[in-house]
Amino acid sequence: MKFLGTSWSIDIPKTSSFVKVTALALFSLALLILFTRYSTTYFFLPFSSDAAVSVNASSSAVVVPSPSPPPPPNIILTPPSPSPVVETTGLLDEDGIMTDNFTVGDSSDLRLPEDFGNSSYLRGASERERVGGGARARLSVESYKVCDQRMVNYVPCLDRTSAIAKMSSSEKGEKNERHCTAEGKGLNCLVPRPKGYRRPILWPRSRDEVWFDNIPHMRLVEYKAGQNLISVKKDKFVFPSDGLQFIHGADKYLDQISAMVPDIAFGYNTRVALDIGCGVASFGAFLMQRNVTTLSIATKDIHENQIQFALERGVPAMVAVFATHRMLFPTQAFDLIHCSRYGILLLEVDRLLRAGGYFVWAAQPVFKHEEILQEQWKEIEDLASSICWKLVKKEGYIAIWQKPMNNSCYHSRDNAVHPPLCESNDDPDDVWYVGLKACITQLPSNGYGANVSKWPARLHQPPDRLQSIKHDASLSRKELFHAESKFAAALHDLQIDCWVINVVPVNGFNTLPILYDRGLIGVMHDWCEPFDTYPRTYDLLHASGLFSIEKNRKKCNMSTIMLEMDRMLRPGGHVYIRDTVHVINELDEIATAMGWMNVQNDVGEGPNTSWRILRSEKHF
C-alpha cells in the first residue's frame, strides 16, 4: 500500500462484516500513527498489491480560463439551545452524497454509516452531541457546489490563464511557475471527477497500465507517438518498459548505470533520487523495486499529462519547473539526480545534489555528433567543470558526474572563475518563493549532509544535520527526531509498501533536511495556497496540529484548506486530522458540507484531553 494522499484503488466488497473489519483495521492504524502533535502534514500513496496505487490526476488538453467560483458555503456555529429543532441546509443521502432534497426539522434520527463503527460522538448531518455530556451545539451547514466540469483537472496556481496572459515574457519559463489568486478568491467548489472514473488499478500492475477513463486525454500519446512511451490498448493506457529513452528496457538501463559507476549502489548508497523532465516516470517506477524512492518532476506545459500519468501509476511525482525560483526542496536532498533533457539550470541541480552525489544525464548531446549538439555537450561539460563536478563515466548515451565532498575544489579556483560561491549568509534551505541565485551553494565546513548512513540504517540514525535545525528552545532535537519518526518511518518499519510525501509548513520548523538525510522525501508548502498536484492525487491525507497553526496565522479560512484537500483526495480516499476539540468540531462541519463521511475519536491520551481525531472518507 502506498500513502501520499490518494484514494484507495482497491475494489472493496460491500458486505457489512468486511466493512466493519476494514474500519477497525484503519482505525487501529490511525491510532498507531496519528499521535504526534507536530505540525507536519503527510500525504500517502499506497502501492502494494492489496492497496490502491499512486496518485491519480488527469490533465486537460484544453486550456480553460479560470472560472468565477460560486459563493462560499454558509457555515454557522450556533450556541447551545434548548430547542430540539435544527434547520438543516445540506444532508448526506444514503449513498453519502450531499443533497438539498431534505425536510426541515430534527435530524436526530440520522445515523452514521455502519463502516465507521462505534465512536464517542453521535452525529446527524448537522449536529453533534458528546456522549455522556449535556452540552449540545446546533450547527447549520450549506453544501458546497460542484465546480464546472471543465475544471475536472484544475490545478489552481498553474491554471491561471488570466495572470499568465499578462506576462510579457516567458523566456525563463515564468509562465510555467505558480501564479496564485489573491487571498479570499481561492477555490470555493468541489472539483468534479472525469466521467467514467473508476478505482485505480492496483500496484504493481499500475506501473504498466492505468484506466483510460481516469485520465481521458490523448495529448501526450499523440505528442510522443513513435517513441513507444505510452499507448492506448482497449480501455487502458499502457506503458512499455522500453522506448526511445530505454532502448533495451528500464531495468537494463538501470543495470547499465550501476555497471558504469558501482558506487551508486541503488538501494544502499543511493536511496533518494530526483528525475527531472520525467516523461511518464518509468525511471522512478522501476527504481522502486530497487529500494530507491524517486521523486519525478516536470512542468505543466504541452506535456501536462506526464505528472498525472506518473501519479496514476503510483509513482511519487510533482509539478515543478526550473525557472526563476528555487525548487521546494532543501540543499543536499538527493543522492542521485537524473535528467533526460537539456536546458536545465545546473546551479540549482548542484544545490539539490548531496555532497558526493551523482548527476546522470542521458540526452542527444552525449552521443550524437551534429555540430549544434556537440556545442551543447561542450557547454554543459564546461559548466560542470566550473562547479567542480567530476565526469566519472561516459558510455553510449549516458554521462555521469559526481559532486565534490567538500569545498576544497571551490576554494582552489581562480577568483575570476565563474560562477562564484554564494555568500556565507545565504540560507540554501530557504526555498519558499526564493529566487534562483547565480552562485554555487557552499557545502557546510563540518561535513553535515555528506556523511549519511547507508540504507536502511539511515532511517533511524539521527543525522548530523539534526544539530543545525532551528527549533523551539523547549523542544529538544532528540524529541523532534522521534516525533518525525511516528509516521513515514513507522510505516516503513511496519513493512507497509508505501511512499509518503512529508509536507513541512512554511511557518514551522524546517525539518526537510533531516527527512532527506533519513532517506525520506518531502516538500515545503504554505497551506493557504494550493498544492502543486492534480486533482484526485492522494489515497490518504494526514494533518496533525496543522489547522490550529493556520487558524492562529489568520491568513486563510480553514475551509480553504479543506477544499484543497478534497481536490487532492481520490474518491474513496481517507483523511486523518488530529487537532484541538474546537477546531475538530469546525472541520467536521466543513467536511460534512463537502460530502465526506466523518467520525470523531479520542486520542491515545484519553477523552479528557483537549485534542481529538477526525476521520473522514471521501465518497466514491
C-alpha positions as CSV (number, residue, x, y, z in Angstrom):
1,M,0.0,0.0,0.0
2,K,1.3,3.5,-0.8
3,F,0.4,6.6,1.1
4,L,0.6,10.0,-0.4
5,G,-2.8,11.4,-0.1
6,T,-4.6,9.4,-2.7
7,S,-7.8,7.3,-2.5
8,W,-7.7,3.6,-2.1
9,S,-7.7,2.0,-5.6
10,I,-9.0,-1.4,-4.4
11,D,-12.3,-2.9,-5.4
12,I,-13.8,-3.4,-1.9
13,P,-16.7,-5.8,-1.3
14,K,-19.7,-4.1,0.1
15,T,-20.5,-6.7,2.8
16,S,-21.3,-5.5,6.3
17,S,-18.7,-7.7,8.0
18,F,-15.9,-6.7,5.6
19,V,-16.6,-3.1,6.0
20,K,-16.5,-3.3,9.8
21,V,-13.3,-5.3,9.8
22,T,-11.8,-2.7,7.4
23,A,-12.9,0.2,9.5
24,L,-11.4,-1.5,12.6
25,A,-8.1,-2.1,10.8
26,L,-7.9,1.5,9.5
27,F,-8.7,2.9,13.0
28,S,-6.1,0.8,14.6
29,L,-3.5,2.1,12.1
30,A,-4.7,5.6,12.7
31,L,-4.2,5.3,16.5
32,L,-0.7,4.0,15.8
33,I,0.4,6.7,13.5
34,L,-1.6,9.8,14.5
35,F,-0.4,10.6,18.0
36,T,2.3,13.2,17.3
37,R,1.3,16.8,17.7
38,Y,3.9,18.3,15.4
39,S,2.7,20.3,12.5
40,T,4.0,18.3,9.6
41,T,1.4,17.3,7.0
42,Y,1.7,14.0,5.3
43,F,0.4,12.6,2.0
44,F,0.5,9.0,1.2
45,L,0.4,7.0,-2.0
46,P,-0.1,3.2,-1.4
47,F,1.5,1.0,-4.0
48,S,1.2,-2.5,-2.6
49,S,-0.6,-5.4,-4.2
50,D,-3.5,-5.0,-1.9
51,A,-4.0,-1.3,-1.8
52,A,-4.5,1.4,-4.3
53,V,-1.6,2.6,-6.2
54,S,-0.4,6.1,-6.7
55,V,-1.9,9.4,-7.3
56,N,-4.5,10.0,-9.8
57,A,-4.7,13.2,-11.7
58,S,-5.7,14.0,-15.1
59,S,-4.8,17.0,-17.2
60,S,-7.0,18.6,-19.8
61,A,-5.8,19.0,-23.4
62,V,-7.7,22.3,-23.5
63,V,-6.6,25.4,-21.5
64,V,-9.6,26.6,-19.6
65,P,-9.8,30.2,-18.3
66,S,-10.1,30.4,-14.5
67,P,-13.9,30.4,-13.9
68,S,-15.6,32.6,-11.4
69,P,-16.2,30.3,-8.4
70,P,-19.6,30.1,-6.7
71,P,-20.1,31.9,-3.4
72,P,-18.6,30.2,-0.3
73,P,-20.8,27.9,1.8
74,N,-22.7,29.4,4.7
75,I,-21.3,27.8,7.8
76,I,-22.8,29.0,11.0
77,L,-22.0,27.9,14.6
78,T,-24.9,28.4,17.0
79,P,-24.5,28.3,20.8
80,P,-26.3,25.5,22.7
81,S,-30.1,25.9,22.6
82,P,-32.9,24.1,24.5
83,S,-34.8,23.9,21.2
84,P,-34.7,20.4,19.6
85,V,-35.3,21.8,16.1
86,V,-32.5,22.3,13.7
87,E,-32.8,23.9,10.2
88,T,-30.5,21.8,8.0
89,T,-29.4,23.2,4.7
90,G,-27.4,20.2,3.5
91,L,-27.6,16.5,4.1
92,L,-25.8,13.3,3.1
93,D,-28.1,10.9,1.3
94,E,-27.9,7.1,1.8
95,D,-25.0,7.0,-0.7
96,G,-23.0,9.6,1.2
97,I,-23.7,12.3,-1.4
98,M,-24.6,15.9,-0.3
99,T,-28.2,16.8,-1.3
100,D,-30.5,19.7,-0.8
101,N,-33.6,17.4,-1.1
102,F,-34.5,17.2,2.6
103,T,-37.1,18.1,5.2
104,V,-36.5,20.9,7.6
105,G,-36.8,19.5,11.2
106,D,-35.0,17.4,13.7
107,S,-32.2,15.3,12.2
108,S,-31.5,13.3,15.3
109,D,-32.8,10.1,13.6
110,L,-29.9,10.1,11.2
111,R,-27.1,7.6,11.9
112,L,-23.5,7.1,10.9
113,P,-22.7,4.6,8.1
114,E,-22.0,1.3,9.9
115,D,-18.5,1.1,8.5
116,F,-17.4,3.8,11.0
117,G,-18.1,1.6,13.9
118,N,-18.5,2.9,17.5
119,S,-17.4,6.5,18.3
120,S,-17.6,8.7,21.3
121,Y,-19.6,11.2,19.1
122,L,-23.0,10.6,17.7
123,R,-24.0,12.8,14.8
124,G,-26.7,13.7,12.4
125,A,-25.8,15.5,9.2
126,S,-25.6,18.8,11.0
127,E,-25.5,18.3,14.8
128,R,-23.1,16.7,17.4
129,E,-23.7,15.6,20.9
130,R,-20.9,14.4,23.2
131,V,-21.9,11.1,24.7
132,G,-22.2,11.4,28.4
133,G,-22.3,15.2,28.3
134,G,-25.3,17.6,28.4
135,A,-24.0,20.3,26.1
136,R,-25.3,20.5,22.6
137,A,-24.2,22.6,19.7
138,R,-26.6,23.3,16.8
139,L,-25.0,23.9,13.5
140,S,-26.3,24.9,10.1
141,V,-24.3,23.9,7.0
142,E,-24.9,24.6,3.4
143,S,-23.4,22.2,0.9
144,Y,-20.6,23.2,-1.4
145,K,-21.4,23.4,-5.1
146,V,-19.7,21.2,-7.6
147,C,-17.3,23.1,-9.9
148,D,-17.8,23.4,-13.7
149,Q,-17.0,20.2,-15.4
150,R,-14.2,21.9,-17.3
151,M,-12.3,22.1,-14.0
152,V,-12.0,18.3,-13.8
153,N,-8.2,18.6,-13.9
154,Y,-7.9,22.0,-12.3
155,V,-4.6,22.9,-10.6
156,P,-5.3,26.3,-9.2
157,C,-2.0,28.1,-9.2
158,L,-0.9,26.6,-12.5
159,D,-4.1,27.1,-14.5
160,R,-4.2,30.9,-14.0
161,T,-4.5,31.8,-17.7
162,S,-5.6,35.4,-16.9
163,A,-2.4,36.0,-14.8
164,I,-0.2,34.2,-17.3
165,A,-1.6,36.2,-20.2
166,K,-0.4,39.4,-18.6
167,M,3.2,38.3,-18.6
168,S,5.3,39.9,-21.3
169,S,8.0,37.3,-21.4
170,S,8.4,33.6,-20.8
171,E,12.0,33.1,-21.9
172,K,12.9,31.9,-18.4
173,G,9.8,29.7,-18.0
174,E,7.9,32.1,-15.8
175,K,4.6,31.1,-17.4
176,N,5.0,27.6,-16.0
177,E,5.5,28.8,-12.4
178,R,3.0,29.3,-9.7
179,H,0.5,32.3,-10.1
180,C,-2.0,32.1,-7.3
181,T,-5.1,34.0,-6.8
182,A,-5.4,36.8,-4.2
183,E,-6.4,36.0,-0.7
184,G,-10.2,35.3,-0.4
185,K,-10.5,34.4,-4.1
186,G,-9.5,30.8,-3.9
187,L,-11.4,27.6,-4.8
188,N,-14.9,27.6,-3.4
189,C,-16.3,24.5,-5.0
190,L,-15.7,20.8,-5.3
191,V,-13.6,19.7,-8.3
192,P,-15.6,17.0,-10.3
193,R,-14.2,13.7,-11.4
194,P,-13.9,12.6,-15.0
195,K,-17.0,10.8,-16.5
196,G,-16.4,7.0,-16.1
197,Y,-13.8,7.4,-13.3
198,R,-13.1,4.1,-11.6
199,R,-11.0,2.8,-8.8
200,P,-7.3,2.9,-9.9
201,I,-5.6,-0.3,-10.9
202,L,-3.5,-1.8,-8.1
203,W,0.2,-1.7,-7.8
204,P,2.3,-3.3,-9.2
205,R,0.0,-3.7,-12.2
206,S,-0.5,0.1,-12.3
207,R,3.2,0.5,-13.2
208,D,2.4,-0.9,-16.6
209,E,-1.3,0.1,-17.2
210,V,-4.0,2.5,-15.9
211,W,-7.6,3.1,-16.8
212,F,-8.2,5.4,-19.8
213,D,-11.3,6.9,-18.2
214,N,-9.3,8.2,-15.2
215,I,-7.1,10.3,-17.5
216,P,-9.1,10.5,-20.7
217,H,-6.7,12.7,-22.6
218,M,-4.6,11.9,-25.7
219,R,-2.3,14.8,-26.0
220,L,0.8,13.1,-24.5
221,V,0.1,9.9,-26.6
222,E,-0.1,12.0,-29.7
223,Y,3.0,14.1,-28.9
224,K,5.1,11.0,-28.1
225,A,3.9,9.0,-31.0
226,G,6.6,6.8,-32.3
227,Q,8.6,6.9,-29.0
228,N,7.0,3.8,-27.5
229,L,6.5,5.7,-24.3
230,I,2.7,5.4,-23.8
231,S,-0.1,4.0,-25.9
232,V,-3.8,3.1,-25.7
233,K,-5.0,-0.5,-25.6
234,K,-8.7,-1.0,-25.4
235,D,-9.8,0.7,-22.1
236,K,-6.3,1.3,-20.7
237,F,-3.2,3.4,-21.2
238,V,-0.1,1.1,-21.3
239,F,3.5,2.0,-20.5
240,P,6.1,-0.2,-22.2
241,S,9.4,-0.6,-20.2
242,D,11.4,0.2,-23.3
243,G,11.2,3.0,-25.8
244,L,13.2,6.0,-27.1
245,Q,14.7,6.6,-23.6
246,F,15.2,3.0,-22.6
247,I,16.1,1.2,-25.8
248,H,16.6,-2.1,-24.0
249,G,14.1,-1.6,-21.2
250,A,14.1,0.4,-18.0
251,D,15.7,-2.4,-15.9
252,K,18.6,-2.8,-18.4
253,Y,19.0,1.0,-18.3
254,L,19.4,0.9,-14.5
255,D,21.8,-2.0,-14.8
256,Q,23.9,0.0,-17.2
257,I,24.1,2.9,-14.8
258,S,25.1,0.5,-11.9
259,A,27.8,-1.1,-14.1
260,M,29.2,2.3,-15.1
261,V,29.5,3.5,-11.5
262,P,29.2,0.7,-9.0
263,D,29.4,3.2,-6.1
264,I,25.9,4.4,-7.0
265,A,24.6,1.2,-5.4
266,F,20.9,1.6,-5.8
267,G,19.1,0.9,-2.5
268,Y,22.2,1.1,-0.4
269,N,24.3,4.2,-1.2
270,T,21.5,5.7,-3.3
271,R,18.2,5.9,-1.5
272,V,16.6,9.2,-2.7
273,A,16.6,10.3,-6.3
274,L,15.2,13.1,-8.4
275,D,14.1,12.6,-12.0
276,I,13.8,15.9,-14.0
277,G,11.7,16.0,-17.1
278,C,10.4,12.6,-16.2
279,G,8.2,11.7,-19.1
280,V,5.7,9.2,-17.6
281,A,8.1,8.4,-14.7
282,S,9.3,4.9,-15.8
283,F,12.8,5.7,-14.4
284,G,11.3,6.2,-10.9
285,A,8.7,3.4,-11.3
286,F,11.4,0.7,-12.0
287,L,13.7,2.1,-9.2
288,M,11.0,1.3,-6.6
289,Q,11.8,-2.4,-6.8
290,R,15.5,-1.5,-6.0
291,N,14.6,0.3,-2.7
292,V,15.0,3.8,-4.2
293,T,12.4,6.5,-3.7
294,T,12.4,8.7,-6.8
295,L,10.6,12.0,-6.9
296,S,9.6,12.7,-10.5
297,I,9.1,16.3,-11.6
298,A,8.1,18.0,-14.8
299,T,6.3,21.2,-15.9
300,K,2.6,21.5,-16.7
301,D,3.1,22.6,-20.3
302,I,2.5,20.9,-23.6
303,H,3.4,17.6,-21.8
304,E,1.0,18.4,-19.0
305,N,-0.3,14.9,-18.6
306,Q,3.0,13.3,-17.7
307,I,2.9,14.1,-14.0
308,Q,-0.7,13.0,-13.9
309,F,0.2,9.7,-15.5
310,A,3.1,9.2,-13.1
311,L,0.7,9.7,-10.1
312,E,-1.9,7.4,-11.5
313,R,0.8,4.8,-12.0
314,G,1.7,5.0,-8.3
315,V,5.0,6.9,-8.7
316,P,5.9,9.9,-6.4
317,A,5.6,13.0,-8.6
318,M,5.0,16.7,-8.5
319,V,4.5,19.5,-11.0
320,A,7.7,21.7,-10.8
321,V,9.7,23.9,-13.0
322,F,13.3,25.3,-13.2
323,A,12.6,28.9,-14.0
324,T,13.1,31.9,-11.7
325,H,12.6,30.4,-8.2
326,R,14.3,27.7,-6.2
327,M,12.8,24.3,-6.1
328,L,10.9,23.5,-2.9
329,F,13.4,21.0,-1.6
330,P,16.4,21.6,0.8
331,T,20.0,21.6,-0.1
332,Q,21.8,18.3,-0.3
333,A,18.4,16.5,-0.7
334,F,19.1,13.9,-3.4
335,D,21.7,11.2,-3.6
336,L,21.3,11.0,-7.3
337,I,19.7,13.3,-9.9
338,H,18.7,12.0,-13.3
339,C,17.8,14.1,-16.3
340,S,17.0,13.0,-19.9
341,R,16.7,16.5,-21.3
342,Y,18.9,19.6,-21.6
343,G,18.3,23.2,-20.9
344,I,18.0,22.8,-17.1
345,L,19.8,25.0,-14.5
346,L,22.8,23.1,-13.2
347,L,23.4,25.5,-10.4
348,E,20.0,24.6,-8.9
349,V,20.7,20.9,-9.5
350,D,24.0,21.4,-7.7
351,R,22.2,22.9,-4.7
352,L,19.8,19.9,-4.5
353,L,22.5,17.3,-5.0
354,R,24.1,15.7,-1.9
355,A,27.9,16.1,-1.5
356,G,29.4,13.2,-3.3
357,G,26.2,12.5,-5.1
358,Y,25.8,11.7,-8.8
359,F,24.2,13.6,-11.8
360,V,23.1,11.2,-14.6
361,W,22.5,12.9,-17.9
362,A,21.0,10.9,-20.9
363,A,20.5,13.2,-23.8
364,Q,21.3,13.5,-27.5
365,P,24.4,15.8,-27.0
366,V,26.1,13.0,-25.1
367,F,26.3,10.7,-28.1
368,K,25.2,12.5,-31.3
369,H,27.8,14.3,-33.3
370,E,25.8,17.0,-35.1
371,E,27.6,20.4,-34.6
372,I,24.8,22.0,-32.6
373,L,24.6,19.1,-30.3
374,Q,28.3,18.9,-29.7
375,E,28.2,22.6,-28.9
376,Q,25.6,21.8,-26.2
377,W,27.8,19.0,-24.9
378,K,30.8,21.3,-24.7
379,E,28.7,23.9,-22.8
380,I,27.4,21.5,-20.1
381,E,30.9,19.9,-19.9
382,D,32.5,23.3,-19.2
383,L,29.8,24.4,-16.7
384,A,30.1,21.1,-14.8
385,S,33.8,21.5,-14.6
386,S,33.5,25.1,-13.4
387,I,31.3,24.0,-10.5
388,C,33.8,21.2,-9.6
389,W,31.8,18.3,-10.8
390,K,34.0,15.3,-11.9
391,L,33.0,13.5,-15.1
392,V,33.2,9.9,-13.8
393,K,32.0,7.9,-16.9
394,K,30.6,8.5,-20.4
395,E,29.2,5.5,-22.1
396,G,26.7,5.2,-25.0
397,Y,24.1,7.9,-24.4
398,I,24.8,8.3,-20.7
399,A,27.2,10.7,-18.9
400,I,27.6,10.6,-15.1
401,W,29.2,13.4,-13.0
402,Q,30.0,13.4,-9.3
403,K,29.7,16.4,-7.0
404,P,32.7,17.1,-4.6
405,M,32.5,16.0,-1.0
406,N,33.7,19.4,0.4
407,N,34.6,23.0,-0.6
408,S,38.3,22.4,-1.3
409,C,37.9,22.5,-5.1
410,Y,35.8,25.7,-5.0
411,H,38.4,27.4,-2.9
412,S,41.3,26.4,-5.2
413,R,39.7,28.0,-8.2
414,D,41.0,31.3,-9.5
415,N,39.0,34.3,-8.2
416,A,37.9,35.2,-11.7
417,V,36.3,31.9,-12.3
418,H,32.5,31.9,-12.6
419,P,30.1,31.2,-11.2
420,P,31.2,32.5,-7.8
421,L,30.4,30.9,-4.4
422,C,27.2,32.1,-2.7
423,E,27.6,34.5,0.2
424,S,28.1,32.8,3.6
425,N,24.9,34.3,4.9
426,D,22.8,32.7,2.1
427,D,20.5,30.0,3.6
428,P,20.3,27.3,0.9
429,D,17.3,25.7,2.7
430,D,15.2,28.9,2.3
431,V,13.1,28.0,-0.7
432,W,9.5,29.4,-0.5
433,Y,9.3,32.0,-3.3
434,V,13.1,32.5,-3.1
435,G,14.7,33.5,-6.4
436,L,17.4,31.5,-8.1
437,K,20.9,32.7,-7.5
438,A,23.8,32.7,-9.9
439,C,26.3,31.2,-7.5
440,I,27.5,27.9,-6.1
441,T,25.9,26.8,-2.8
442,Q,28.7,26.2,-0.3
443,L,28.9,22.9,1.5
444,P,29.0,23.0,5.3
445,S,32.6,23.1,6.6
446,N,31.6,20.5,9.2
447,G,30.6,18.0,6.6
448,Y,26.9,17.9,7.5
449,G,24.8,16.3,4.8
450,A,27.7,14.4,3.3
451,N,28.2,11.6,5.7
452,V,24.7,9.9,5.8
453,S,24.5,6.3,6.7
454,K,23.7,3.5,4.2
455,W,20.1,2.5,3.7
456,P,18.2,1.2,5.6
457,A,20.3,2.1,8.7
458,R,20.0,5.8,7.9
459,L,16.2,5.7,8.6
460,H,16.7,5.5,12.3
461,Q,20.2,7.1,12.9
462,P,20.0,10.8,13.8
463,P,21.9,12.6,11.0
464,D,24.5,15.2,11.6
465,R,22.2,18.0,10.2
466,L,19.8,17.4,13.1
467,Q,22.2,19.7,15.1
468,S,21.7,22.6,12.7
469,I,17.9,22.6,12.7
470,K,16.4,25.8,14.2
471,H,13.7,24.8,16.7
472,D,11.8,25.9,19.8
473,A,14.0,26.1,22.9
474,S,11.5,24.0,24.8
475,L,11.8,21.2,22.3
476,S,15.0,19.1,22.2
477,R,16.3,17.9,18.9
478,K,16.0,14.4,20.2
479,E,12.3,14.8,20.7
480,L,12.0,16.5,17.3
481,F,13.7,13.5,15.7
482,H,11.5,11.0,17.5
483,A,8.3,13.0,16.6
484,E,9.3,12.8,12.9
485,S,9.7,9.0,13.3
486,K,6.0,8.4,14.1
487,F,4.7,8.4,10.6
488,A,6.6,7.8,7.4
489,A,9.4,5.9,9.2
490,A,6.9,3.9,11.2
491,L,5.1,2.8,8.0
492,H,8.4,1.5,6.7
493,D,9.1,-0.3,9.9
494,L,5.6,-1.9,9.7
495,Q,6.6,-3.1,6.2
496,I,3.7,-1.3,4.6
497,D,4.6,-1.0,1.0
498,C,4.1,2.8,0.6
499,W,5.6,6.1,-0.2
500,V,5.0,9.3,1.7
501,I,5.3,12.9,0.9
502,N,6.1,14.9,4.1
503,V,4.9,18.5,3.8
504,V,6.6,20.9,6.1
505,P,4.6,24.2,6.6
506,V,6.5,27.3,5.8
507,N,5.8,28.7,9.3
508,G,7.1,25.7,11.2
509,F,10.5,24.2,11.9
510,N,12.2,23.3,8.7
511,T,12.9,19.6,9.2
512,L,13.2,18.8,5.5
513,P,17.0,18.3,5.5
514,I,16.5,15.7,8.3
515,L,13.8,13.9,6.3
516,Y,16.0,13.6,3.3
517,D,19.1,12.5,5.3
518,R,16.9,9.7,6.7
519,G,16.0,8.5,3.2
520,L,12.5,10.0,3.1
521,I,11.1,12.7,0.8
522,G,9.2,15.9,1.4
523,V,8.5,19.5,0.3
524,M,7.9,22.9,1.7
525,H,4.5,24.5,1.4
526,D,2.1,27.2,2.6
527,W,-1.3,25.6,3.1
528,C,-3.1,28.9,2.4
529,E,-2.1,28.3,-1.2
530,P,-3.0,25.2,-3.4
531,F,-0.6,22.3,-3.6
532,D,1.2,21.7,-7.0
533,T,-0.6,18.5,-7.9
534,Y,-3.5,17.4,-9.9
535,P,-7.0,16.6,-8.6
536,R,-7.6,13.1,-7.2
537,T,-3.9,12.6,-6.3
538,Y,-3.7,11.0,-2.9
539,D,-5.1,8.0,-1.1
540,L,-4.7,9.3,2.4
541,L,-4.1,12.7,3.9
542,H,-2.9,13.2,7.5
543,A,-2.5,16.5,9.4
544,S,-1.5,16.9,13.0
545,G,-1.9,20.3,14.6
546,L,-1.9,22.0,11.2
547,F,-5.3,23.7,11.4
548,S,-4.6,25.2,14.8
549,I,-1.4,26.8,13.5
550,E,-3.1,28.1,10.3
551,K,-6.0,29.4,12.3
552,N,-3.6,31.4,14.5
553,R,-1.9,32.8,11.4
554,K,-5.3,34.2,10.3
555,K,-4.1,34.1,6.7
556,C,-6.9,32.0,5.3
557,N,-10.0,30.2,6.3
558,M,-10.0,26.5,7.3
559,S,-12.5,25.9,4.5
560,T,-9.9,27.0,2.0
561,I,-7.5,24.2,3.2
562,M,-10.3,21.6,3.4
563,L,-11.5,22.3,-0.2
564,E,-7.9,21.9,-1.4
565,M,-7.7,18.6,0.5
566,D,-10.9,17.5,-1.2
567,R,-9.4,18.4,-4.6
568,M,-6.3,16.4,-3.9
569,L,-8.0,13.3,-2.4
570,R,-9.1,10.4,-4.5
571,P,-12.7,9.3,-4.4
572,G,-12.8,6.7,-1.7
573,G,-9.7,8.2,0.0
574,H,-9.3,8.8,3.7
575,V,-8.4,11.8,5.9
576,Y,-7.0,11.7,9.4
577,I,-6.8,15.0,11.3
578,R,-5.6,15.5,14.8
579,D,-6.3,18.8,16.4
580,T,-8.0,20.6,19.3
581,V,-11.6,19.8,20.1
582,H,-12.8,23.2,19.0
583,V,-11.0,23.0,15.6
584,I,-12.1,19.4,15.0
585,N,-15.7,20.4,15.5
586,E,-15.4,23.2,12.9
587,L,-13.6,20.9,10.5
588,D,-16.3,18.2,11.0
589,E,-19.0,20.7,9.7
590,I,-16.9,21.7,6.7
591,A,-16.2,18.1,5.9
592,T,-20.0,17.3,6.0
593,A,-20.7,20.2,3.7
594,M,-18.2,18.7,1.2
595,G,-20.0,15.4,1.3
596,W,-17.4,13.5,3.4
597,M,-18.4,10.8,5.8
598,N,-16.9,11.6,9.2
599,V,-16.4,10.3,12.7
600,Q,-14.6,11.7,15.7
601,N,-12.4,9.7,18.1
602,D,-10.5,10.2,21.3
603,V,-6.7,10.5,21.0
604,G,-4.5,7.9,22.7
605,E,-4.2,10.0,25.8
606,G,-8.0,9.5,26.5
607,P,-11.2,11.5,26.3
608,N,-10.3,14.3,28.7
609,T,-7.6,15.9,26.7
610,S,-8.1,18.9,24.5
611,W,-7.2,17.0,21.3
612,R,-9.3,14.8,19.1
613,I,-9.1,12.9,15.9
614,L,-11.4,13.4,12.9
615,R,-11.5,10.5,10.5
616,S,-13.2,11.1,7.1
617,E,-13.8,9.3,3.9
618,K,-14.5,10.9,0.6
619,H,-17.4,9.2,-1.1
620,F,-16.5,7.2,-4.2
